[in-house]
Amino acid sequence: MTDLMPTKILTDLLDRYEGTVAVKAWGEISLFYNPGAVLPRGVYFATIKEKDGENDRASMLDRDGIFRLNIGTSKPLYFEKFGPPPPRPSKGRIVEGGWNFTKLDELTPHPIYGWMSWIAVLNPSMETLGDIRPLIDAAFDKAVFSFKKGCVAKFR
């Protein structure tokens, strides 16, 4: 098991990405880009999930000490890692593919939102976290872009 805990990863992400806020919602901690609390929540780019949800049990997060870091990276980076995103699964199902969503410290498409270019890793090690930093950076950059686009639309 990893020596990284969800609180450590959360603190590191909040420190690294200015304008980011953490919100407990939907059974997870969601990281939103929302400087100055301009939007009701902001634009989310990463989540940390520590327990299974009604429609999300593929990672077996109810195991002791298991958590999943989820990242809404860019489509080009997703494609580079996994090829084209899988089709959207029907409600209560997971994305199609040969991934083991229960394996620790292995980058996979998100079991539910892989079709939206979200990726996931259970209990990432320091090395894996370093390896996926460009994917997290891209997710943050995408959130900043969407935030700015949303603010322009809101204040027109």
N, C-alpha and C positions, 0 to 999 in steps of 0.2 A: 504494500500500500504506500501511497505517496506521503511525504512529510508536509505537503502543502495542504492547508485547510481552506475551506471556502472564505472564511473571514480574512485570511491573508491575501488571497487572490482579489477579493472585493476591495480591500484597502489599497492594494497596488494599482488596481484599475482606476479607482477614484483619484488617487494621487497622480497618475500618469495622464489622465484625460480631463483637462480643465473644462469646467462647465457641465460636468457629469453629476447626476444625482442617482441615488439608489432608492428604489421603491419596492416595498413588499407587496406583491400582487400575483394573483393566479397561482399561488402555491410556490412561488419562487421569489428571488430577489432580482429585480430587473434594473439594468443600468440604462438610464435615459440621458441623452444630451439635451440640456434645457437651461442654458445660462440665463440667469436673471428670472427664472420661472416665468418666461414669456408665454409659453404654451401650457395647457392644462397638465400635461405629463412631460412632453418633449418627444424625442424620437429615440426609440430604444435600439441598442446595438449589441447587447450581450445580456445573458441571464445566468444565474446560478440556481440550479434546481436540486433540492436535497431529498425529495420524496416523490413517489409515483403520483400521478394524477389519474383521474377517471379515464381519460383518453390517451394517456402517455405512461405506459408501463414497460415499454420495450427495453429500457436500461436497467430495470430492476433496482430502482433507487432506494427501495425500502431496506436494502441490505445495510448492515451497520457500517457507518462511516463512508458511505458512497454518495458522491455528488456528481453533477454534470455541469460543465461549463459549456454554454451555448453561445454561438457567435454568428451574427448576421452579416457575413462577409460579402464581398462583391461577387457578382456573377463570373467575371473573368477568373478570379482566384479560385472560386469553387470549381469551375470547369477545369482549371489547371490541375487541381488535386484529384478530382473524381470523374471528370468528363461531364457530359450534359446532366443537368438535374433530372431526377426521376419524376414521373408523373405524380400529381397530387393524390395522396391516398384517400380512400373514402373514410368517413368518420369512424373513429375507433381502430383504424388500421395503421400500419407503418409503411414507409416508402419501400419500394421494391429494390432488391439488390442483395448481394451476398455479405453484407456487413454484420459483424457481431457487435450489437449495441450494448452488450454487457461487459465487454472487455475493458479493463482499466488502462489508462494512459495511451489510448489509441484514437487518433483522429478519424471520425466518421462523418457522413452526412447526419444532420439531425434526424432522428427516427420519424418525426412527424413533419417537420418543416424543411427537410432537405430540398423539396421541390421549390422552395423560395430562396435557395442558396444559403441556408443556415447550416452550420457545421457544429459538431459536438465532440467533447472528450470527457471521459469519466476520470476523475481524480488525476489531473495532469501532473506530471513531474516537473521540476524546475527546467529540465532540458526540453521537454515538450512545450512548456509555456514559452520558452525562448524561441523555439522553432516556429510556433504559431503566432508570434508577435506581429509579423506583417499582416496576417489575416485579421487580427484584432484591430490593428491600425486602419486597415481598409474598411472594416465595419464602422469604426468611429468616423472616418472621413465621409462615409456614405451617410451616416446620421447627421453630421454637420451640414452636408449639402441639402439633405431633405428638410432639416430644421430651417435653414435659410430660405429655402423655397416656400416652406409653410408660412414663415413670418412675412414674406413679401406678399403672399396671397391674403394673409389675414389683415394686413394693414393697408391694402389698396383701397 
